[in-house]
Amino acid sequence: MASEFDLIARYFTRATPSARLGVGDDAALIVPQAGFELAISADMLVAGTHFLPDADPAALGHKALAVNLSDLAAMGARPRWALLSLSLPQADEAWLAQFSSGFLALAAEHGVELIGGDTTRGPLNLSVTILGEVESGRALRRDAARVGDDIWVSGELGGAALGLQQLLGERQLEAAELEACLARLHRPVPRVALGRALLGLAHAAIDISDGLLADLGHILERSRLGAEIRLAELPLAAAVVRRLPEPLALRAALAGGDDYELCFTAPAGCAAEIQAAAAAVGVPVARVGRITAEAGLKLFDAEGRSMPLREAGFDHFAGR
Amino acid sequence: MASEFDLIARYFTRATPSARLGVGDDAALIVPQAGFELAISADMLVAGTHFLPDADPAALGHKALAVNLSDLAAMGARPRWALLSLSLPQADEAWLAQFSSGFLALAAEHGVELIGGDTTRGPLNLSVTILGEVESGRALRRDAARVGDDIWVSGELGGAALGLQQLLGERQLEAAELEACLARLHRPVPRVALGRALLGLAHAAIDISDGLLADLGHILERSRLGAEIRLAELPLAAAVVRRLPEPLALRAALAGGDDYELCFTAPAGCAAEIQAAAAAVGVPVARVGRITAEAGLKLFDAEGRSMPLREAGFDHFAGR
């Protein structure tokens, strides 16, 4: 007996030519290519915690997949397959139609096939598992940073945080700024092509979901190294520069989160190659600091003066 | 900055020697064996829909993994890796300790390594993705039943449904019966070894999560065939036979669900081999019917009389 949720799950059923067996059995069957490792990650988005219950369903569908694709981007993996488990308060077909259109459009853009998942009744919860392939031994791991590496950041930082501040009523952005910042927040662009382009060039990588300091901190922790960041080199979003006084602009970039850019490290001699690889995929990149043998994270202002983390308002990170 | 949920996620961190890279990066990295297909499935359990919010956390941990292992069992796949995404109303360490002990004990029993997932705040939701390996081209698929196949069922049916009826106050079971039925309901035993033993013997298979009629119905639908079931051959749980009048006992077995036994089809000449394979892994199996070319599902009583589905109380299935 097909339940209303089984019926609705059909919104998500598309051809899966690259799977041996797609949706409709107890499990899907896939065969990764020889010479590749399979990269797997899962992220769960919950109403009231990660988004408002009345959020635009098409944007939610996009974001639920985008944050997972961003994890593969940070490994340098090529996305291949996804599973989507959905808990829904009611079987709302209009909502589902929009959600699936947002999800499947981004999936199609990245050649990702939806091969499984689950649909059930309950508080709104979007749980995605993503699978991709990366050439054996070449994934961009958090533990692979080396002393002297440059630290790079893709795209621009702080826009998503500024968009969130506007939604919370803390800012008054102009229409164009608002649109740009809300696009960052609601429809992040996973840097998949950049991650692929960095294979063999970059050492360590991570995606910036919690802010540069926290996420770079994960690289430092796993690599057991430290870092220096040149604040003047941070690629701040245009609206962030215009709308926020400098301390708050830095805070949006360093601790704002939700930008889903890549932070990566690469040998100091490779700057030209990195710039060329990034240009080839149309993503700007900025060199913002370097990896040090000495543990901890140091910030430097435009005049090269060290700015203690506490003074910059980052007590939380000072203890690393 | 590690949140309370990051800290709690450490309850689930165990060594993952069979993964190239386990928990702690943007994605885990695995390499399936050459000559095998990767079987992947996801199931989501939600408080209030699949279990009561005050359910025993150790049993929940067991069940969240067991229902996923059961999907791999139904493919004949060997479980290898799992991802667990958890949404929790609060960071309750005692609850987490018990939940993780139940989950990890069953994982260890099946050699499953937990290689990723997510932990966040929100209404209680347990979302598991399971990965296993099956010899290429040999998985037990729903679409592989053939005309003349015997239909088999493992273990016994109806116990979980009877346990649920007791929880809902509809029955008064004795202590021993109650314990057996609640164990079926709360700590289902996935038939992984049986699924593996059936490779090369069985044609189609499915796990019985929604009741025999619904789940066999999925095999018939995907194989475009029909079936006859001999009601007297159904392996009813002992408490079901003792406590329920025959029509309700049949209903518990046919439509009760949550038993997580396997239903499978195999060539008619293979009965002795099937019995031997099942005996070798210590699981009883019963031959309960056969696959027919004529579409639809027919029930027969002990005297061989056809019992219309409507008369037997299964209007929902009569239209297949």
Interface residues (C-beta under 8 A of the other chain):
Chain A: M1 R20 L21 G24 D25 D26 A27 A28 L29 I30 V31 P32 A34 E37 L38 A39 I40 S41 A42 D43 M44 V46 A47 G48 T49 H50 D71 L72 A74 M75 A77 W81 L83 L84 S85 L86 S87 I115 G116 G117 D118 T120 R121 G122 P123 N125 S127 T129 I130 L131 G132 V134 S136 A139 R141 R142 D143 A205 I206 D207 D210 A214 G217 R222 H316 F317
Chain B: M1 R20 L21 G24 D25 D26 A27 A28 L29 I30 V31 P32 A34 E37 L38 A39 I40 S41 A42 D43 M44 V46 A47 G48 T49 H50 D71 L72 A74 M75 A77 W81 L83 L84 S85 L86 S87 I115 G116 G117 D118 T120 R121 G122 P123 N125 S127 T129 I130 L131 G132 V134 S136 A139 R141 R142 D143 A205 I206 D207 D210 A214 G217 R222 H316 F317
